[in-house]
């Protein structure tokens, strides 16, 4: 988790719960927590009804990190004897995504998400559901990595709106990158 209060020099503190040399879990957890920092989680109340979306983006960041590390460590690991971990990152990515629900269309995904929405609003930490949302978004983020910069704005002047479509619309209005928000919204069927 990320400690909400910053340190005396404005630094963030990230707590990880993995043990030993489980690089994949360390990387996965750190990317998730770093994403909370990136989206300025401290600007959003803990209980806003679309907190689950931030959690899903953080799961996406974890998957993104695993994929990038599996690719880059094959060619250029931080230390030569760490090259072997590239395969482990790839395996852990596969392990995380292989069992995720798959959808034949964006509309099918939106229907599924609409069914999950009441539970997500009351419990944003439904990790299995957050992961499905992350997997749904992964392809578009891989095709358009610039979308990450739009995610930094999700907690700026946050307004929930009456429904998720309103929440995304409010984000779009406040965004410096409305086209990026449109791409993310369309991938989710909203």
N, C-alpha and C positions, 0 to 999 in steps of 0.2 A: 504494500500500500504506500501511498504518498502521504506524508505528514502534511496536513493542511496548512499549518503555520510554517512560514519560512524561518530559516536560521538567522543569526545575528547579522550576517553579511548578505542576506537575501537569497541564500542557497536553499535548494529543495532537498529533502531527505526521502529516499526511497527505501522501503523495507522489502526484502525478498525472503521467501520461505523455502526455497529449494536447498538441498544439502549437497555436500561433497563437490565433485567435479561434474555435476550434471549441467553441462554448458547449455544444452537445449532449453532446459527449464529456466535457467538463469536468464538467458536471452529472451525467452518468451515472456517471462514475468517483467523483466526490466522494460521491454518495449511497451508492454501494456501500461505500466505505471508512468513511463515517460510520456506516453500519449495523453494521460490525464494532465500532466504538467503542460504539454503543448497546447491543449484546448482550454487551458486556464480554468480547470475544474473548481478552483476556489471561488470563482465568480458565480457559480450556480448553486442554488440550494440543494442540499442532499436529497430532498424529497420532491423535486420537480418531476412531473409525470412522464417526461421523455428522457430521463436520466439513462434509461436503458439504451438509448441511441448512442450516447457517449460511451457506455460500456461496450457496445457492439463495435464502435470505431476503434476502441482500445484493443479489442480482440483482433480486429483487422490489422492494427499496427503490429501485433505479435506475429501474425501469419506473414505479413510483409517482411518483417525482420528475419524470420526463419528462412524464407525463400531467398532473400538477398544474401544472407550469410552462407547458405548452402552453395550458392553460385560463386560468391567472391572468395570464399575460403578454399575452394578447389584451386583457383589460380593464384591467390595472394593471401595466404593466412597471416595473421599477425606474427606468428612464429612458425617456423617450418614444421615442427613436431605437432602443431595443431591442425594441419591439413586434413588429418583423418576425421576431424569433427564435422567437416563439410557434409559427409554422408549422414551423420547423425542428425544434423539440422534438417536435412531433406527427409529423413525417415520420420522425425518428430512432426514435421509439417504434414506429411502424409497421414500419420496417425491421428492428428487433430482434425483433418479435413475429410478423410475417407468416409467416415460414418455420418457426415453432415447430410441433411436432407437436400435433395436436388429438385429443381423445378424445371418444367418444360417451357415455361414462359414467365415473363415479369408479372403478368396478371395472376398467374397461379401463386407466385410468391406473395403478392400483395394480399390475396385472399387468406393465405396461411398466416401472414403477419397480422392481419386484422383480427383473426381468431385468437391470436396470442396476446394482443394488445392489452386487454383488461388485466391479465396477470403481470405483464411487463410494467404497467403503470404502478402496480402495487409492490412489485419486487423487480427492480432493474437488474438484479444479479442472477438472472436465470441463464447461467453460463451456456447451457446447451442451445438455448434460443439465441443468445448473443452471438454464438459461434455461427449459427446458420445465417444470420444477418451479415456477419463478417464475410463469410464465404460468398454470399450473394454479391457483395460489393467488391470483392477482391479482383475480379477480372477487369472491371472498369478502372480501378485504381492502378492496376498494372499497365493498362493501356494508356492511362493519363495520369502519371505520377504527380502532376501539378495540382491534382485535386486535394492533395494533403494540405496545401496552404489554405484552402477554403475551410477545412475542418477546424483550423485554429480559431475561427470566428463563432463556433456554435454556442459558446457561453457568453458572448458579448451582447449585452442588452437583451438577455434571454427573456422570451415571452413564450409561455406554453401554447396558447391558443386553445380553441375548443376541441381540436382534433390534430392528428399527426400532420395532416396536409397543411393546416394553419401554422403549425410549428415550423415546417419546412419553408412555407411561404414567408414567414417572418424572418427566418434565417436568410432567405434569398434577398429580401428587401434591405437588410442591414449589411449584407455581404459586399465586400469590395470585388468579389468574383462571382456574380450571380450566375454566369454560364456554368461554372463548376458545380454550384448548388443544383442547377437544373439537371446536370448529368447524373448526380448522385440521386436526386429525387426520381428521375426517370428509371434508373436501375432498380429502384424499389417499387415502382408502379404508382408513384404519387405525383 
